[in-house]
């Protein structure tokens, strides 16, 4: 035969020759070789089984006998088997799915680890156990008919959500998928059950159901009629008030899925369409509507239409809420009328009050003014008597005349104070920016000049400027600072601190002294006219200074106050809006 | 003649060829110089497949 056949083969696959030559040479040296190899020049996916055997002739090796077998099909089968085994292993070891094999009677043959874990048992404990032994009793009654059908071959498989009772007594929700494995004769060999734990899903379902119930309860107990529509304006759901609303106006209760357009009267259709289109475009809409079911009797409602969007802001539908507001509208109208009446009454009363106040002030001014003349006469004549008739007056008479004179002077001071109060309330206010720092310094300087015995230490802090009437505010500072100086004069080191702070949109000015102070239980008297906490012989004064302060501060829309304790000094403060 | 009789009257070489023809797979032999000395039909077919 020669090499006529192999030669072209060797030439064609020259690269492979060394390894083949090596193997043939080994066989020619007496080695029996058996190996598997792919032969690319036949089919890249084919497997071959090679067997090289030396040929002995007269105890000498004369050549090599070769047996080459195509084993691709065998290899493929082996591979498929291996893959099938791996797949089976993968399924059996699935950490999420429990797998059970049972007899057609429901007796367990085998199960994977996951199933054992679900039942909190070992395979040994579960083997040969009837499935009903670990099924929740109520669920077993539901499952039995299905299992019987499966067993009889009436159904191929079934899926059921049920509860298992584990070895430790825990109840677990599972989803089981049972199917049969049959032989060639169509007889059921065993039953396979795939088990999935659904406890979390069940809990979520329960919570969702509870949440739905809660929302439903809220919806049903709302006053407003509430309706959810889908993107085609079909009713998805509605609450009880909506049911009543429908009965009242159309005498018909719509079912879920029906289009709401039936509900809208023809003359209202274009407006309704516009509103619904706006809401479907993602913008809420609200309006007040009116209608009349009974002649000459209008009813009102408040309607809100809002889009319902998903997480991607896509409009899925709309919520319509309608609330009867006839009573509110009527009440508002009534309140408006009452307010108008009240306003008119207040205006009338205010006018009356203003007139009375003006009259009173005019009266006070007039009286005060008119009293001054007779007082001057009393004082004057008392002085004439004392000067011109001093020689015939007894000392008793002189003393009495002196009392008459001092009382006349005192009464004059009272009248001056009254006039001052009257002026503080009557004068027109000229509001400007007032530099409080400068104003206080001026007031202090004036007080020092007027009072030869002035010895108090005055400490002035930072005082913010404010808008007000400078002459009236000057009066406030004069009264407060002179008071502080007066009531601390008896101290060895009299000290007056003037300061300010800001808060609540106001500036709070304070005048603090280290004087004799007073008991706070009398503080309510302090700002009254002619109210004094000390005797005249102790401290001079008519008792109108603080009344004037209060009146001026109030005219500036501010407020005044005081804090004090006996022998612990006094702090007066007044707050003015910024 | 029966098949048995055929074998009885065959030479050892013919018997051997008949045997290798009935083997599953490719059978061939080579001498020390790696020159083919015998082969079965399967082998021949395979070689023909390779070279068209």
Interface residues (C-beta under 8 A of the other chain):
Chain A: X1 X2 X3 X4 X5 X6 X8 X9 X12 X21 X24 X28 X41 X42 X49 X55 X61 X62 X63 X64 X65 X66 X67 X68 X69 X70
Chain B: X23 X24 X25 X26 X27 X28 X29 X30 X31 X32 X33 X34 X35 X36 X37 X38 X39 X43 X44 X46 X47 X49 X50 X51
